[in-house]
């Protein structure tokens, strides 16, 4: 296939080999391959690709010494990638996934092709939409404690600040326009129910679940391998709550006509709908961090414990 590359790493300074190889791989298009020739085993490089390019490549050994080693790395993208792998490689893909109504916060471990009939087109749109060459959230390097603190300080704080503001906007519009826009009292009722559910959920996380996750991490680090089965129960409980939250958010969006303000409405409508739209997007990313990052780290820690 045109575009394939061959690189003899013996001719490159050892200090720059990994960077050059990764750069050449990134330049490949889906289906193209990079052949490497070396005077030593490339097993360490394979481990690097398994960590940094998981889901993006196929590794084939062609020759394994003793004088030379040859391997081929084939680039595999699009339909083979899970949503989590796409989010890791392309952090700004969230906007595209939101536009196509793909519930990334719920199906992080699923392949894009399993949750979208237009996976190839969506993936191409994601690649074109990138705004920065780096991922600002290197979540794979976060500890459980750091992840918990980030969620609480960033997302829980935002929710607690925005709920009173949204309530005030809704109350103002109900008082001024309920007679001509009967959906407003229903929006207020739906948001009040959502507030109660969400507040209780976050309190449970901050008071019970998150501290237990931190204790788990500390106990494992300290070599304490006592039974932590309740963590699995907590994860299942939280995931069930997130499903309900996603359903409520979708219901809110339907009540608000997909956050498109009525043509004859006051500026207050546009402000409310825009703030509700941003609130929903933040909640989606909030749930993604818990479902696909935090819970995965907790489960990985439990597996390490079980394998000791």
C-alpha positions in Angstrom: 0.0 0.0 0.0 1.3 3.5 -0.9 2.4 5.4 2.1 4.1 2.5 3.9 7.4 3.3 5.5 10.7 1.5 6.3 13.1 2.7 9.0 16.5 1.2 9.9 16.8 2.3 13.5 20.5 1.3 13.6 21.2 4.6 11.7 19.4 6.8 14.4 20.8 8.1 17.6 19.4 6.1 20.5 18.2 9.3 22.2 15.8 10.1 19.4 14.6 6.6 18.2 11.3 6.4 20.1 10.3 10.0 19.3 11.0 9.4 15.5 9.3 6.1 15.4 6.1 7.4 17.1 6.2 10.5 14.9 6.4 8.3 11.7 3.6 6.1 13.0 1.4 9.1 13.7 1.9 10.2 10.1 0.5 6.9 8.7 -3.0 6.6 7.5 -5.4 3.9 8.6 -4.2 0.6 7.1 -0.6 1.8 6.3 2.4 0.2 8.0 5.8 1.0 9.4 8.6 -1.6 9.1 11.5 -1.3 11.5 14.9 -2.9 11.3 17.1 -3.1 14.4 20.2 -4.8 15.8 18.5 -5.7 19.0 15.1 -6.8 20.3 12.3 -4.4 19.9 10.3 -5.8 22.9 10.6 -2.5 24.9 9.1 -0.6 22.0 6.3 -3.1 21.7 5.4 -2.4 25.4 5.4 1.3 24.7 3.0 0.8 21.7 0.8 -1.3 23.9 0.6 1.5 26.4 0.5 4.5 24.1 -1.2 3.2 21.0 -3.5 0.5 22.3 -6.2 -0.1 19.7 -4.4 1.8 17.1 -2.0 -0.8 15.8 -1.2 -4.4 14.9 2.4 -5.6 15.7 4.0 -8.4 13.6 7.4 -9.9 14.1 9.2 -10.7 10.8 12.7 -11.6 12.1 13.9 -12.2 15.6 17.7 -12.2 15.6 20.3 -13.0 16.4 21.9 -10.5 14.0 18.9 -8.5 13.1 15.3 -7.9 14.2 12.5 -6.8 11.9 8.9 -5.9 12.8 5.9 -4.4 11.1 3.5 -2.0 12.8 0.2 -1.6 11.0 -2.0 1.3 11.8 -5.6 0.3 12.7 -8.1 2.9 13.6 -11.8 3.8 13.1 -13.9 0.8 13.5 -11.5 -1.0 15.8 -11.4 1.7 18.5 -13.4 1.9 21.6 -14.9 5.2 22.6 -12.4 5.4 25.6 -9.5 4.9 23.2 -10.8 7.7 21.0 -11.3 10.0 24.0 -7.7 9.3 25.2 -6.2 10.0 21.7 -8.5 12.9 20.8 -9.7 14.8 23.9 -11.8 17.2 21.9 -13.9 14.5 20.3 -16.5 15.0 23.0 -18.0 17.9 21.1 -18.4 15.7 18.0 -19.8 12.8 20.1 -22.3 15.1 21.7 -23.4 16.5 18.3 -24.1 12.9 17.1 -25.9 12.0 20.3 -23.4 9.3 21.1 -23.5 8.5 24.9 -19.7 8.2 25.4 -20.2 8.5 29.2 -22.2 5.3 29.2 -20.5 3.1 26.5 -16.8 4.0 27.0 -15.6 0.4 26.6 -17.7 -0.2 23.5 -16.4 0.2 20.0 -17.5 3.3 18.1 -18.9 1.1 15.4 -21.1 -0.7 17.9 -22.9 2.5 19.0 -23.0 4.5 15.8 -24.2 3.5 12.3 -21.9 6.2 10.9 -18.8 5.3 12.8 -16.3 5.9 9.9 -17.8 9.4 9.2 -17.9 10.3 12.9 -14.3 9.2 13.4 -13.1 11.3 10.4 -15.0 14.3 11.7 -13.3 13.7 15.1 -9.8 13.7 13.6 -10.5 16.9 11.7 -11.9 18.7 14.7 -8.8 18.5 16.9 -7.8 21.9 18.3 -4.6 21.0 20.2 -1.8 18.5 19.5 -1.8 17.3 23.1 -4.2 15.8 25.5 -4.8 18.3 28.4 -6.2 15.5 30.6 -3.7 12.6 31.0 -6.1 10.5 33.0 -4.1 7.3 32.6 -1.5 8.9 34.9 -4.0 9.9 37.6 -4.1 8.1 40.9 -7.5 7.2 42.4 -7.2 9.9 45.0 -6.3 12.6 42.4 -9.2 11.5 40.1 -11.6 11.7 43.1 -10.4 15.2 44.0 -10.6 16.4 40.4 -14.2 15.2 40.1 -15.2 16.8 43.4 -13.4 20.1 43.0 -14.2 20.6 39.3 -17.5 18.9 38.6 -19.3 18.7 41.9 -18.4 22.3 42.7 -19.7 23.4 39.3 -23.0 21.5 39.9 -23.5 23.1 43.3 -22.9 26.6 41.9 -25.1 26.2 38.9 -28.2 24.6 40.4 -29.2 27.8 42.3 -28.6 29.9 39.2 -30.6 27.6 37.0 -33.4 27.5 39.5 -33.5 31.3 39.6 -33.7 31.5 35.8 -36.5 29.0 35.6 -38.5 30.7 38.4 -38.1 34.0 36.7 -39.4 32.6 33.4 -42.3 30.7 35.0 -43.4 33.9 36.7 -43.2 36.0 33.6 -44.1 33.6 30.7 -46.0 30.5 32.1 -49.2 31.7 30.6 -47.9 31.7 27.1 -45.3 28.9 27.5 -47.0 26.1 29.5 -43.9 23.9 29.2 -42.1 26.1 31.8 -43.8 24.7 34.9 -43.1 21.2 33.7 -39.4 22.2 33.2 -39.3 23.6 36.8 -40.9 20.4 38.2 -38.5 18.1 36.2 -35.5 20.2 37.3 -36.6 20.1 41.0 -36.8 16.3 40.8 -33.4 16.1 39.1 -31.8 18.4 41.8 -33.0 16.1 44.6 -31.6 13.0 42.8 -28.3 14.6 41.9 -27.7 16.2 45.3 -28.3 12.9 47.1 -26.1 11.0 44.6 -23.2 13.5 45.1 -23.5 13.5 48.8 -23.3 9.7 48.8 -20.2 9.9 46.6 -18.5 12.5 48.8 -19.4 11.0 52.2 -19.3 7.2 51.5 -18.1 6.0 48.1 -15.1 8.3 47.2 -13.5 8.1 50.7 -13.7 4.2 50.5 -12.0 4.4 47.1 -9.2 6.4 48.6 -8.9 4.0 51.5 -8.7 1.1 49.0 -5.8 2.8 47.2 -4.0 3.5 50.5 -4.5 0.0 51.8 -3.1 -1.6 48.7 -0.1 0.8 48.7 0.5 -0.2 52.3 0.4 -3.9 51.5 -3.0 -4.5 53.2 -4.8 -7.0 51.1 -8.0 -7.4 53.2 -11.3 -8.0 51.4 -12.8 -5.0 49.6 -15.8 -6.7 47.9 -18.0 -3.8 48.8 -16.2 -1.7 46.2 -17.7 -3.7 43.4 -21.1 -3.1 44.9 -20.5 0.6 45.1 -19.5 0.8 41.4 -22.6 -1.1 40.4 -24.7 1.2 42.5 -23.1 4.3 41.1 -23.4 3.1 37.5 -27.1 2.4 38.0 -27.5 5.9 39.3 -25.7 7.3 36.3 -28.1 5.5 33.9 -31.0 7.3 35.7 -29.2 10.6 35.5 -28.7 10.1 31.7 -32.3 9.3 31.3 -33.4 12.4 33.3 -31.0 14.7 31.3 -32.5 13.3 28.0 -36.0 14.0 29.4 -35.0 17.6 30.3 -33.7 18.1 26.8 -37.0 16.8 25.3 -39.0 19.2 27.5 -36.8 22.0 26.3 -37.1 21.2 22.6 -33.5 20.1 22.3 -32.5 23.4 23.9 -33.8 25.5 21.0 -35.7 28.5 22.4 -39.1 29.4 21.0 -39.0 32.0 18.2 -41.3 34.4 20.1 -39.5 34.0 23.4 -37.6 36.5 25.5 -33.8 36.6 25.8 -34.2 34.8 29.1 -35.2 31.6 27.3 -32.0 31.6 25.2 -29.9 32.1 28.3 -31.7 29.3 30.3 -31.5 26.8 27.4 -27.8 27.6 26.7 -27.0 27.2 30.4 -29.0 23.9 30.6 -27.1 22.7 27.5 -23.8 23.4 29.0 -24.9 21.8 32.3 -25.9 18.7 30.5 -22.5 18.5 28.6 -20.7 18.9 31.9 -22.7 16.2 33.5 -21.9 13.9 30.5 -18.2 14.4 31.0 -18.6 14.2 34.7 -20.2 10.7 34.3 -17.5 9.7 31.8 -14.7 10.5 34.3 -16.5 8.3 36.9 -17.6 5.4 34.7 -14.7 5.2 32.3 -11.8 6.5 34.4 -12.3 6.3 38.1 -14.2 3.1 38.3 -11.8 1.5 35.8 -8.9 2.5 38.1 -10.7 1.0 41.2 -11.4 -2.2 39.4 -7.8 -2.4 38.2 -6.6 -1.9 41.8 -8.9 -4.7 43.0 -7.5 -7.0 40.3 -4.0 -6.3 41.3 -5.0 -7.2 44.9 -6.5 -10.4 43.7 -3.4 -11.4 41.8 -1.1 -11.0 44.7 
